[in-house]
Amino acid sequence: MENPPQIAVLGGGIFVRTQYIPRLAEISHLFVLKAIWSRSQESANITVELARKNFPDVECKWGEDGLDEIINDSSITGVAVVLAGQFQVEMSLRLLKAGKHVLQEKPAAASISEAETALSHYNSICASIPGQPIWAVAENYRFEPAFVECKKLMEEIGDMMSIQVIVEGSMNSSNPYFSSSWRRNFTGGFILDMGVHFIAGLRMLVGCEIASVSAITSHVDTMLPPPDNISSVFQLENGCSGVFVMVVSTRAPKIFWRVVGLKGTLQLERGNKEGSHGYQFSFHGADGQCKSSFYPFSGVTEELKTFIHDISQATLKKGSRYEAETRLSFVEGARDVAVLDAMLESGMRQGALVQVKKF
């Protein structure tokens, strides 16, 4: 690729080491990984050493000085922000202000108020910088082939009658994220951090926004931050209703989305086939036949590929506005947070009906 974009990664945690570096290695012909930054030198060194197996020339940066070097390096056009959820928005805005395109890990924000304030700041930045830096949120579920393909079949089920999203998770001591301190100090805990994925999948499938929710929350497993259980009824803007049930840690994990329509039923369920993890899709049509397919996970790779494409195109059109992929937009991420924020608020109010904030 002629003049591939140069990018940096901020963060040296589990997700960078186990997902970002391997997935970026799969598409290394599309970009140059210029630098990896972490708050501590130790974390930066460990992460860079791992990355150099695929990116031998990547630079190691840490601390405030290292961050300033990345911000002031005009050759770096895009930055992936993969930090603790409490600090991502502030860091993203700092980079955007410097003219960098940003891919920020989900969740888009810690709360609705943070999302609203962030969008206001971003709009001000865009008004003052020609070409407008891209602010993307990395929600890989919107890029999973299973959701992309299933969305195409939604018309075949006819008018929607009922929706179920059941999440029985596996966040126990054997999970590498179980001891993550920032998730434990995060408002909404694992419900918000994990839950945005499942809401993103729901919103993408049904193609309609959630208007209102009523939820009951509880805290049963004291090894987890509160709440660790949520049961919610929701209503879409088109009038269809559904249920969203999430249990953070269970002994027999199960995750599925099921949409029942007048002419058929569509279901996506997490699973594995021949050692490959992904989604089992099934479609029961009006003819009584069942179609089924299995789609391995590839959403992280696809979202990274899309962001790199967007910043390449935005650089070519420097000085004029470039319309980036909407599935990556900060607004889409904020809409996922808005639904969970409303559910958590309803839970605190003993199931009161709460309208979902519109973005």
C-alpha positions as CSV (number, residue, x, y, z in Angstrom):
1,M,0.0,0.0,0.0
2,E,1.4,3.4,-1.0
3,N,1.9,5.7,2.0
4,P,0.0,3.7,4.5
5,P,-1.3,5.6,7.5
6,Q,0.8,5.6,10.7
7,I,-1.0,4.8,13.9
8,A,-0.3,4.5,17.6
9,V,-2.0,2.4,20.3
10,L,-2.5,3.8,23.8
11,G,-2.8,1.0,26.4
12,G,-0.9,-2.0,27.5
13,G,-3.7,-4.1,29.1
14,I,-5.2,-7.5,28.5
15,F,-7.2,-6.5,25.4
16,V,-4.3,-4.8,23.7
17,R,-2.1,-7.8,24.2
18,T,-4.6,-10.5,23.4
19,Q,-6.7,-8.8,20.7
20,Y,-5.3,-5.6,19.3
21,I,-1.8,-6.8,18.6
22,P,-2.8,-10.2,17.0
23,R,-5.7,-8.6,15.0
24,L,-3.5,-5.7,13.8
25,A,-0.9,-8.3,12.8
26,E,-3.5,-9.9,10.4
27,I,-3.9,-6.6,8.5
28,S,-0.3,-5.2,8.9
29,H,-0.1,-4.5,5.2
30,L,-2.6,-1.7,5.6
31,F,-0.8,0.6,8.0
32,V,2.4,1.3,10.0
33,L,2.3,0.8,13.8
34,K,4.5,3.6,14.8
35,A,4.2,3.5,18.6
36,I,2.6,1.8,21.6
37,W,2.1,3.8,24.8
38,S,1.3,2.9,28.4
39,R,1.2,4.9,31.6
40,S,4.1,2.9,33.1
41,Q,7.4,2.0,31.5
42,E,7.1,-1.6,32.6
43,S,3.7,-2.1,30.9
44,A,4.9,-0.3,27.8
45,N,8.0,-2.6,27.6
46,I,6.0,-5.8,28.0
47,T,3.5,-4.8,25.3
48,V,6.0,-3.6,22.8
49,E,8.1,-6.7,23.2
50,L,5.1,-8.7,22.4
51,A,4.2,-6.5,19.4
52,R,7.8,-6.6,17.9
53,K,7.3,-10.2,16.8
54,N,5.0,-8.7,14.1
55,F,6.0,-5.0,14.2
56,P,9.8,-4.9,14.7
57,D,10.1,-1.1,14.3
58,V,7.3,-0.1,16.8
59,E,8.5,2.5,19.3
60,C,8.0,2.2,23.0
61,K,6.4,5.2,24.8
62,W,5.3,5.8,28.4
63,G,4.2,8.4,30.8
64,E,3.3,12.0,30.1
65,D,6.5,12.7,28.0
66,G,5.8,9.7,25.8
67,L,2.1,10.8,25.3
68,D,3.2,14.3,24.3
69,E,5.6,12.8,21.7
70,I,2.7,10.9,20.1
71,I,0.4,13.9,20.2
72,N,3.1,16.1,18.6
73,D,4.2,13.6,16.0
74,S,2.5,14.8,12.8
75,S,3.3,11.5,11.0
76,I,0.8,9.7,13.3
77,T,-2.7,10.3,11.9
78,G,-4.7,7.7,13.9
79,V,-4.6,6.6,17.6
80,A,-6.4,3.6,19.2
81,V,-7.3,4.5,22.8
82,V,-7.6,1.2,24.8
83,L,-7.5,2.4,28.4
84,A,-9.6,2.2,31.6
85,G,-13.2,3.3,30.9
86,Q,-13.0,6.2,33.3
87,F,-10.2,7.9,31.3
88,Q,-11.0,7.1,27.7
89,V,-13.2,10.1,26.8
90,E,-10.8,12.7,28.3
91,M,-7.9,11.1,26.4
92,S,-9.8,10.8,23.2
93,L,-10.8,14.5,23.3
94,R,-7.2,15.5,24.0
95,L,-6.0,13.6,20.8
96,L,-8.9,14.9,18.7
97,K,-8.0,18.5,19.7
98,A,-4.5,17.8,18.4
99,G,-6.1,16.7,15.0
100,K,-5.7,12.9,15.4
101,H,-8.3,10.5,14.3
102,V,-9.3,8.3,17.3
103,L,-10.6,4.8,17.7
104,Q,-11.8,4.6,21.3
105,E,-12.6,1.2,22.9
106,K,-16.2,0.8,24.1
107,P,-18.0,1.8,26.2
108,A,-18.3,5.2,24.5
109,A,-18.8,6.9,27.9
110,A,-19.3,6.0,31.5
111,S,-22.7,7.8,31.6
112,I,-25.2,9.8,29.5
113,S,-23.9,13.0,31.0
114,E,-20.3,12.3,30.0
115,A,-21.5,11.3,26.5
116,E,-23.4,14.6,26.1
117,T,-20.5,16.7,27.3
118,A,-18.1,14.8,25.1
119,L,-20.2,15.3,22.0
120,S,-20.5,19.0,22.7
121,H,-16.6,19.3,23.0
122,Y,-16.2,17.2,19.9
123,N,-18.5,19.4,17.8
124,S,-16.5,22.4,19.0
125,I,-13.3,20.7,17.9
126,C,-14.7,19.8,14.5
127,A,-15.9,23.4,14.0
128,S,-12.3,24.6,14.5
129,I,-10.3,22.0,12.6
130,P,-10.5,21.7,8.8
131,G,-11.4,18.1,7.7
132,Q,-12.8,17.2,11.1
133,P,-11.0,14.4,13.0
134,I,-12.8,11.1,13.1
135,W,-14.0,9.9,16.5
136,A,-14.8,6.2,16.3
137,V,-15.9,3.8,19.0
138,A,-14.7,0.2,18.7
139,E,-17.9,-1.9,19.0
140,N,-17.0,-5.1,17.3
141,Y,-20.5,-6.6,17.4
142,R,-21.6,-4.2,14.7
143,F,-18.9,-5.7,12.5
144,E,-19.4,-9.4,13.3
145,P,-20.4,-11.2,10.0
146,A,-23.2,-13.0,11.9
147,F,-25.0,-9.7,12.7
148,V,-24.3,-8.2,9.3
149,E,-25.8,-11.2,7.5
150,C,-28.7,-11.8,9.9
151,K,-29.8,-8.2,9.6
152,K,-30.3,-8.8,5.9
153,L,-32.9,-11.5,6.7
154,M,-34.9,-9.4,9.2
155,E,-37.4,-8.4,6.5
156,E,-38.2,-12.1,5.9
157,I,-39.6,-12.6,9.4
158,G,-42.4,-10.0,8.8
159,D,-43.7,-7.7,11.5
160,M,-41.8,-8.1,14.7
161,M,-43.9,-9.5,17.6
162,S,-41.4,-10.3,20.3
163,I,-37.6,-10.0,21.1
164,Q,-35.5,-11.8,23.6
165,V,-31.9,-11.1,24.6
166,I,-30.6,-13.5,27.2
167,V,-27.0,-13.1,28.5
168,E,-25.8,-15.6,31.0
169,G,-22.1,-14.7,31.3
170,S,-19.0,-16.3,32.7
171,M,-17.3,-13.5,34.6
172,N,-15.6,-15.6,37.3
173,S,-12.1,-15.8,38.7
174,S,-10.9,-17.8,35.7
175,N,-11.8,-14.9,33.4
176,P,-8.8,-12.6,32.7
177,Y,-11.0,-9.5,33.2
178,F,-12.4,-10.6,36.5
179,S,-9.7,-8.8,38.5
180,S,-9.8,-5.6,36.4
181,S,-9.8,-2.8,38.9
182,W,-11.3,-0.1,36.6
183,R,-14.4,-2.3,35.8
184,R,-14.9,-2.7,39.5
185,N,-14.8,1.0,40.1
186,F,-17.0,1.8,37.1
187,T,-20.6,2.9,37.6
188,G,-22.7,0.0,36.4
189,G,-19.8,-2.4,36.7
190,F,-19.7,-5.3,34.3
191,I,-23.3,-4.7,33.4
192,L,-22.3,-1.5,31.6
193,D,-18.9,-2.6,30.3
194,M,-20.1,-6.0,28.9
195,G,-23.7,-5.0,28.3
196,V,-23.0,-2.4,25.6
197,H,-22.0,-5.4,23.3
198,F,-25.3,-7.1,23.6
199,I,-27.3,-3.9,23.2
200,A,-25.3,-3.0,20.1
201,G,-26.1,-6.5,18.7
202,L,-29.8,-6.0,19.5
203,R,-30.0,-2.5,18.0
204,M,-28.2,-3.6,14.8
205,L,-30.5,-6.6,14.3
206,V,-33.9,-4.9,14.8
207,G,-32.9,-1.7,13.0
208,C,-35.0,0.4,15.4
209,E,-34.2,2.4,18.5
210,I,-35.3,1.5,22.0
211,A,-37.7,4.1,23.3
212,S,-38.3,3.1,26.9
213,V,-37.3,0.5,29.5
214,S,-38.4,-0.9,32.9
215,A,-35.8,-2.9,34.8
216,I,-35.1,-4.7,38.1
217,T,-31.5,-5.0,39.2
218,S,-29.9,-7.0,42.0
219,H,-26.6,-7.8,43.6
220,V,-26.2,-11.5,44.4
221,D,-22.6,-12.5,43.8
222,T,-20.6,-10.4,46.3
223,M,-17.4,-11.3,44.3
224,L,-18.7,-8.9,41.6
225,P,-19.4,-5.2,41.7
226,P,-23.1,-4.2,41.9
227,P,-25.4,-4.8,40.1
228,D,-24.6,-8.2,38.7
229,N,-28.1,-9.1,37.5
230,I,-30.6,-7.1,35.4
231,S,-34.0,-8.1,34.0
232,S,-35.6,-5.5,31.8
233,V,-38.6,-5.1,29.6
234,F,-38.1,-2.7,26.7
235,Q,-40.2,-1.2,23.9
236,L,-38.9,-0.2,20.5
237,E,-40.0,3.0,18.8
238,N,-42.1,0.9,16.4
239,G,-44.1,-0.5,19.3
240,C,-42.6,-4.0,19.5
241,S,-41.6,-5.1,23.0
242,G,-38.9,-7.4,24.3
243,V,-36.9,-8.6,27.2
244,F,-33.2,-8.2,28.1
245,V,-31.9,-10.4,30.8
246,M,-28.2,-10.3,31.9
247,V,-26.5,-12.3,34.6
248,V,-22.8,-11.5,34.8
249,S,-21.5,-14.8,36.1
250,T,-23.1,-18.2,35.7
251,R,-22.0,-21.9,35.8
252,A,-23.5,-22.6,32.3
253,P,-22.9,-19.6,30.1
254,K,-25.4,-19.0,27.3
255,I,-25.9,-15.9,25.1
256,F,-28.6,-15.4,22.4
257,W,-30.7,-12.9,20.5
258,R,-34.1,-14.2,19.3
259,V,-36.6,-12.2,17.2
260,V,-40.1,-13.6,16.6
261,G,-42.0,-12.2,13.6
262,L,-45.3,-12.8,11.9
263,K,-43.6,-14.9,9.1
264,G,-40.7,-16.4,10.9
265,T,-38.2,-16.5,13.8
266,L,-34.5,-15.6,13.7
267,Q,-32.0,-16.5,16.4
268,L,-28.3,-15.9,17.0
269,E,-26.5,-17.8,19.7
270,R,-22.9,-17.7,20.9
271,G,-21.1,-21.0,20.5
272,N,-18.3,-22.8,18.8
273,K,-17.8,-25.2,15.9
274,E,-14.8,-27.4,15.3
275,G,-12.8,-25.4,17.9
276,S,-13.8,-22.0,16.4
277,H,-15.8,-19.6,18.5
278,G,-18.5,-17.5,16.9
279,Y,-22.3,-17.4,16.4
280,Q,-24.8,-20.1,15.4
281,F,-27.5,-18.6,13.3
282,S,-30.9,-20.1,12.7
283,F,-33.9,-18.9,10.7
284,H,-37.3,-20.6,10.8
285,G,-39.4,-19.4,7.9
286,A,-43.1,-19.5,6.9
287,D,-42.4,-22.6,4.9
288,G,-41.5,-24.5,8.0
289,Q,-37.9,-24.9,6.9
290,C,-34.9,-24.0,9.0
291,K,-31.8,-22.4,7.6
292,S,-28.7,-22.4,9.8
293,S,-25.1,-21.2,9.5
294,F,-22.1,-20.7,11.7
295,Y,-20.1,-17.5,11.7
296,P,-16.6,-17.4,13.4
297,F,-15.7,-14.2,15.3
298,S,-13.9,-11.6,13.2
299,G,-15.5,-8.3,14.3
300,V,-12.4,-6.9,15.9
301,T,-10.4,-7.3,12.7
302,E,-13.2,-5.9,10.6
303,E,-13.6,-2.8,12.8
304,L,-9.8,-2.1,12.8
305,K,-9.7,-2.6,9.0
306,T,-12.6,-0.1,8.6
307,F,-11.0,2.5,10.9
308,I,-7.7,2.3,8.9
309,H,-9.7,2.6,5.6
310,D,-11.5,5.7,7.0
311,I,-8.4,7.5,8.2
312,S,-6.6,6.7,4.9
313,Q,-9.6,8.3,3.0
314,A,-9.8,11.2,5.4
315,T,-6.1,11.9,4.9
316,L,-6.5,11.9,1.1
317,K,-9.4,14.4,1.4
318,K,-7.6,16.5,4.0
319,G,-9.2,19.9,4.4
320,S,-12.7,18.6,3.3
321,R,-15.2,16.6,5.3
322,Y,-15.1,12.8,5.0
323,E,-18.1,10.7,5.9
324,A,-16.7,7.9,8.1
325,E,-18.5,4.5,8.6
326,T,-21.5,5.2,10.8
327,R,-21.2,1.8,12.6
328,L,-18.0,3.2,14.2
329,S,-19.4,6.6,15.2
330,F,-19.3,7.9,18.7
331,V,-23.0,8.6,18.5
332,E,-23.7,4.9,17.9
333,G,-21.7,4.0,20.9
334,A,-23.5,6.7,23.0
335,R,-26.8,5.1,22.0
336,D,-25.7,1.8,23.4
337,V,-24.7,3.4,26.7
338,A,-28.1,5.3,26.8
339,V,-30.1,2.1,26.8
340,L,-28.1,0.6,29.6
341,D,-28.0,3.9,31.5
342,A,-31.8,3.9,31.4
343,M,-32.1,0.3,32.5
344,L,-29.7,0.9,35.5
345,E,-31.7,4.1,36.4
346,S,-34.9,2.1,36.3
347,G,-33.4,-0.6,38.5
348,M,-32.4,2.1,41.1
349,R,-36.0,3.3,40.9
350,Q,-37.5,-0.2,41.5
351,G,-38.6,-0.8,37.9
352,A,-40.0,2.7,37.1
353,L,-40.5,3.3,33.3
354,V,-37.6,5.3,32.0
355,Q,-37.4,7.0,28.5
356,V,-34.1,6.3,26.7
357,K,-32.1,9.4,26.0
358,K,-31.9,10.2,22.2
359,F,-28.6,11.0,20.5
